[in-house]
Amino acid sequence: MTAKTKFKITGMHCTSCAMNIDGELEDTEGVKEANTNYAKALTEVEFDTDKMTQDKIVAIIKKVGYTAQPIDK
């Protein structure tokens, strides 16, 4: 099953930061697509719920050097 979740990102300084987040997430098994918007300080991640969780996504973003928090719909 797939899910889409938006995350509020803090710590980005430019569009390259957004590209770093997208690249790291999309290289991770279980993440189908990541779309980070620097101007809005948001990322939307589509992922396979059998292989990936919101907590793991937050940890991946933290590993790249940023802070993420899921946004409840």
Residue frames as qw, qx, qy, qz and C-alpha x, y, z in Angstrom:
[[0.000, 0.889, 0.458, 0.000, 0.00, 0.00, 0.00],
 [0.426, 0.277, -0.024, 0.861, 1.23, 3.50, -0.72],
 [0.224, -0.840, -0.408, 0.280, 0.72, 6.69, 1.26],
 [0.355, 0.582, 0.021, 0.732, 1.51, 10.36, 0.72],
 [0.477, -0.737, -0.336, 0.342, 2.55, 12.56, 3.61],
 [0.257, 0.825, -0.077, 0.498, 3.66, 16.18, 3.79],
 [0.700, -0.398, -0.278, 0.524, 6.46, 17.19, 6.13],
 [0.028, -0.996, 0.051, -0.074, 7.42, 20.65, 7.38],
 [0.819, 0.140, -0.136, 0.539, 11.17, 21.11, 6.88],
 [0.215, -0.971, 0.087, 0.057, 13.41, 23.44, 8.87],
 [0.612, -0.525, 0.413, 0.423, 17.03, 24.25, 8.21],
 [0.658, 0.450, 0.418, 0.435, 16.95, 24.63, 4.42],
 [0.221, -0.640, 0.066, 0.733, 18.92, 27.60, 3.06],
 [0.234, 0.480, -0.458, -0.710, 18.48, 27.24, -0.72],
 [0.848, 0.262, -0.117, -0.446, 17.03, 25.11, -3.50],
 [0.476, 0.417, -0.770, 0.078, 20.09, 22.86, -3.39],
 [0.276, -0.188, 0.768, -0.546, 19.00, 21.87, 0.12],
 [0.763, 0.212, 0.233, -0.565, 15.65, 20.76, -1.31],
 [0.731, 0.455, -0.467, -0.200, 17.40, 18.77, -4.04],
 [0.133, 0.394, -0.856, 0.307, 19.60, 17.04, -1.42],
 [0.529, -0.015, 0.624, -0.575, 16.51, 15.96, 0.52],
 [0.813, 0.366, -0.035, -0.452, 14.78, 14.68, -2.62],
 [0.545, 0.513, -0.662, -0.043, 17.85, 12.79, -3.75],
 [0.068, -0.295, 0.866, -0.397, 18.42, 11.08, -0.42],
 [0.637, 0.114, 0.503, -0.573, 14.76, 10.09, -0.07],
 [0.791, 0.448, -0.142, -0.392, 14.38, 8.84, -3.64],
 [0.419, 0.487, -0.764, 0.055, 17.51, 6.70, -3.27],
 [0.306, -0.209, 0.790, -0.488, 15.89, 4.92, -0.32],
 [0.229, -0.166, -0.919, -0.275, 14.01, 1.67, -0.84],
 [0.085, -0.558, -0.773, 0.290, 10.32, 2.15, -0.14],
 [0.093, 0.649, 0.116, -0.747, 10.18, 5.80, -1.23],
 [0.573, 0.524, 0.578, 0.252, 8.43, 6.16, -4.57],
 [0.303, 0.667, 0.188, 0.654, 8.67, 9.94, -4.96],
 [0.382, -0.595, -0.322, 0.630, 9.79, 12.99, -3.00],
 [0.251, 0.693, 0.282, 0.613, 8.98, 16.58, -3.90],
 [0.441, -0.533, -0.328, 0.643, 10.58, 19.23, -1.70],
 [0.185, 0.835, 0.256, 0.451, 9.66, 22.90, -2.06],
 [0.481, -0.004, -0.323, 0.815, 12.26, 25.26, -0.61],
 [0.113, -0.364, -0.065, -0.922, 10.00, 28.34, -0.72],
 [0.681, -0.453, -0.233, -0.525, 7.23, 26.60, 1.22],
 [0.121, -0.476, 0.783, -0.382, 9.63, 24.63, 3.47],
 [0.835, 0.012, 0.353, -0.423, 7.66, 21.47, 2.73],
 [0.124, 0.297, -0.885, -0.335, 8.31, 18.06, 1.27],
 [0.839, 0.068, 0.139, -0.522, 5.68, 15.62, 0.07],
 [0.045, -0.383, 0.918, 0.096, 6.72, 11.98, 0.08],
 [0.880, 0.070, -0.146, -0.447, 4.94, 9.06, -1.55],
 [0.021, -0.472, 0.869, -0.150, 6.05, 5.80, 0.02],
 [0.687, -0.092, -0.688, -0.215, 5.30, 2.10, 0.34],
 [0.552, -0.601, 0.256, -0.518, 3.88, 1.58, 3.84],
 [0.988, -0.127, -0.081, 0.023, 5.19, -1.99, 3.91],
 [0.786, 0.195, -0.147, 0.567, 8.81, -0.78, 3.60],
 [0.249, 0.303, -0.156, 0.907, 8.81, 2.78, 4.95],
 [0.288, -0.723, -0.590, 0.216, 7.31, 4.76, 7.84],
 [0.022, 0.951, 0.073, 0.301, 6.96, 8.45, 8.64],
 [0.604, -0.751, 0.221, 0.148, 9.52, 8.04, 11.43],
 [0.770, -0.029, 0.381, 0.510, 12.06, 6.57, 9.00],
 [0.390, 0.737, 0.265, 0.484, 11.47, 9.47, 6.59],
 [0.280, -0.951, 0.056, -0.119, 12.09, 11.96, 9.41],
 [0.743, -0.496, 0.325, 0.309, 15.31, 10.10, 10.29],
 [0.692, 0.325, 0.357, 0.537, 16.52, 10.18, 6.67],
 [0.150, 0.890, 0.138, 0.409, 15.89, 13.93, 6.44],
 [0.517, -0.840, 0.164, 0.034, 17.69, 14.42, 9.78],
 [0.826, -0.157, 0.322, 0.436, 20.67, 12.42, 8.46],
 [0.510, 0.576, 0.265, 0.582, 20.96, 14.91, 5.57],
 [0.344, -0.005, -0.245, 0.907, 21.03, 17.78, 8.08],
 [0.293, -0.315, -0.174, -0.886, 17.48, 19.08, 8.34],
 [0.228, 0.116, 0.784, -0.566, 14.53, 18.75, 10.69],
 [0.351, -0.166, -0.639, -0.664, 11.20, 17.33, 9.53],
 [0.297, 0.134, 0.713, -0.621, 7.80, 17.02, 11.10],
 [0.063, 0.373, 0.851, 0.363, 4.77, 15.33, 9.54],
 [0.279, 0.014, 0.051, -0.959, 1.84, 17.63, 8.83],
 [0.283, 0.331, 0.869, -0.236, -1.55, 16.22, 9.76],
 [0.039, -0.249, -0.590, -0.767, -4.16, 16.58, 7.06]]
